[in-house]
Amino acid sequence: MADIVHKGPLDMATGLVGEKTWKRRLFVLKSFKSSGTAALEFYKDLKKDFHKQEVKGILNLMDNYQVEIVNAELTNCKRKYCFDVKTLESTYRLAADSESDMDDWVHYLQIQTTIKPVQGLGEVVHVSCFVLFVGVSVL
């Protein structure tokens, strides 16, 4: 059984770089404590209860995924509060409605990889999730 960590609407970029279109989706971050993994699921209908919908897509958040906050002005992102979720398979560009919503998503995505149980050993292993600030200039 999965615990729901966070949920809410996000815009998701689709298509090739430079030709991206954006689709609004309901995202649900789930934690699977028995396996120590997490998944970010998304659903098409924002108004309908996600329990009553078919999952549109799943981002399996295994160890070593990264979350990068994207500077929209320096990267030509068409949304203001962008962040990338990079897995071994792909990179997903997401955008929140506000800076506080973006910060919440980044925080919840980070804590999913902080402490994970090792099955059968009863030990705790620390796994890293990196948050990078892309396109931010430091003076």
C-alpha atoms as one frame of an Amber mdcrd trajectory, in Angstrom:
protein
   0.000   0.000   0.000   1.278   3.445  -0.889   1.205   6.585   1.225   0.220
   9.784  -0.557   2.957  12.312   0.184   1.766  15.249  -1.921  -0.669  15.976
  -4.738  -1.706  18.876  -6.885  -1.814  20.309 -10.396   1.353  20.863 -12.409
   2.034  21.696 -16.024   4.140  19.113 -17.844   6.202  19.843 -20.934   5.838
  17.378 -23.775   7.607  17.152 -27.094  11.079  17.959 -28.318  13.285  20.719
 -26.939  12.283  23.992 -28.553   8.942  22.540 -29.638   7.500  21.854 -26.215
   3.807  22.033 -25.531   2.428  22.074 -22.005  -0.301  19.899 -20.560  -1.967
  20.435 -17.202  -2.150  17.279 -15.125  -2.951  16.211 -11.578   0.240  14.813
  -9.988   0.321  12.468  -7.011   3.578  11.635  -5.222   3.374   8.221  -3.571
   5.760   6.531  -1.167   6.011   2.740  -0.978   7.535   2.115   2.451   7.756
  -1.652   2.045  10.149  -1.291  -0.888  11.602   2.110   0.015  10.650   3.535
  -3.376   8.460   6.370  -4.600   6.509   7.192  -7.729   5.110  10.360  -9.217
   1.862   9.500 -10.975  -0.110  11.843 -13.169  -3.751  11.921 -14.198  -5.581
  13.750 -16.971  -8.637  15.111 -15.141  -7.856  17.744 -12.490 -11.395  17.880
 -11.110 -12.116  14.166 -10.826 -10.888  12.123  -7.840  -7.665  10.435  -8.961
  -8.785   7.160  -7.331 -11.523   7.019  -9.976  -9.225   7.642 -12.950  -6.794
   5.632 -14.981  -3.178   6.645 -14.433  -1.943   8.627 -17.444   1.735   8.070
 -16.590   4.158   7.076 -13.834   7.627   8.391 -13.071   9.345   5.687 -11.063
  11.595   7.494  -8.617  14.335   5.017  -7.954  17.603   5.843  -6.204  19.740
   8.620  -7.663  17.090  10.712  -9.353  17.663  14.457  -9.423  15.462  17.499
  -9.001  16.655  20.685 -10.685  15.073  24.095 -10.243  15.159  25.800 -13.641
  15.679  29.522 -14.172  12.955  30.240 -16.716  14.583  33.388 -18.107  17.977
  31.822 -18.773  16.676  28.532 -20.186  13.786  29.828 -22.326  11.288  27.878
 -20.255   7.829  29.160 -21.110   6.654  28.771 -17.513   7.915  30.789 -14.565
   8.209  28.138 -11.809   9.897  25.251 -13.646  11.762  22.300 -12.263  13.116
  19.120 -13.804  12.847  15.611 -12.430  15.639  13.512 -13.908  15.478   9.743
 -13.680  17.769   7.184 -15.267  15.319   6.885 -18.167  14.313  10.469 -18.874
  13.966  14.102 -17.814  10.554  15.554 -17.036  10.073  19.334 -17.023   7.293
  20.407 -14.697   5.948  23.817 -13.729   4.032  24.926 -10.659   1.610  27.831
 -10.341   3.682  29.690  -7.749   7.127  29.724  -6.184   5.763  28.270  -2.946
   4.083  25.397  -4.856   7.361  24.714  -6.664   9.274  24.767  -3.368   6.763
  22.313  -1.848   7.115  19.878  -4.757  10.912  20.069  -4.680  10.897  19.518
  -0.904   8.586  16.496  -1.060  10.531  14.984  -3.943  13.772  15.445  -1.983
  12.605  13.785   1.214  11.564  10.647  -0.654  15.204   9.658  -1.072  16.619
  10.829   2.242  16.174   7.643   4.287  15.267   4.232   2.931  15.124   0.872
   4.674  17.231  -2.018   3.445  14.926  -4.992   3.228  15.746  -7.804   5.625
  18.572  -5.969   7.356  16.676  -3.555   9.576  19.208  -0.852   8.730  18.776
   2.605   7.317  20.644   3.662   4.215  21.052   7.291   3.199  20.513   7.867
  -0.514  21.106  11.187  -2.155  18.784  13.294  -4.242  20.416  16.347  -5.724
  18.751  19.710  -6.162  20.542  21.807  -8.727  19.821  25.389  -9.650  20.085
  25.583 -13.424  20.757  28.892 -15.107  21.265  30.852 -11.883  24.074  33.372
 -11.986  26.034  34.076  -8.822  27.802  37.414  -8.481
